[in-house]
């Protein structure tokens, strides 16, 4: 528990001298690469976020609750996801950690970091207004 951020990465105890577990390096490497480049369909992500929120609803922040309208994967390597939400500032670090851990369990992203990006409805409106003005 000294470095909790390293828990997502595989640890192999090997010996070049004796050859112990050297054969596991490439098997583990292939698994990590597969996890890192995995693409998840938007429909599966939306089912996932619905279940995760039912299991543990987002906390209230200043009397308001985060609402995730939908999410989509915007890139792989590393897996990056975009959440369309009511307010960007309402994703607390604790809830973000919860969602990342749930995602690791649901989609097996072992060995790969996961990135989350938020886009609020207010931001979308601002962007649309900017586009109209041009």
C-alpha positions, 0 to 999 in steps of 0.5 A: 500500500506504499504506492497505491497508484501502482496497484493497476500494473502487473508485477512479475518476479523474474530472474535472468540468471535462472530463467524463472518466470521469464516466459511470463513477460511476453504473455503479460505484455500482450495482455496489457497491450490488449487492455490498453487498446480495448475499445468499448461501445457507447451502449455498453458504457452507458449501461455501465454508468447507469449501473455504477450510479445505481450502486453508488449515486454521485455525492451532493455538492452544494445541494446539486448532484452530478448527472451523467447524460451519457459517456463515450470512448474518445481514444484508446492507448490509454483508454480515454472517456468523455462524460457528458454531464450537468456540471463539470465541477461536481465530479469529486475525486472520490467518485472519480476513483470509484468510477475508475475502479468500477470500470477496471472491474467491468472492462478489464483495463488492468495494466493501463491508466484510464483518463476521464474528461467531462463536458457539461451542458453549459459548455456545449451551449457556449460552444454552439453560441460561439459557432453561431456567432462566427 
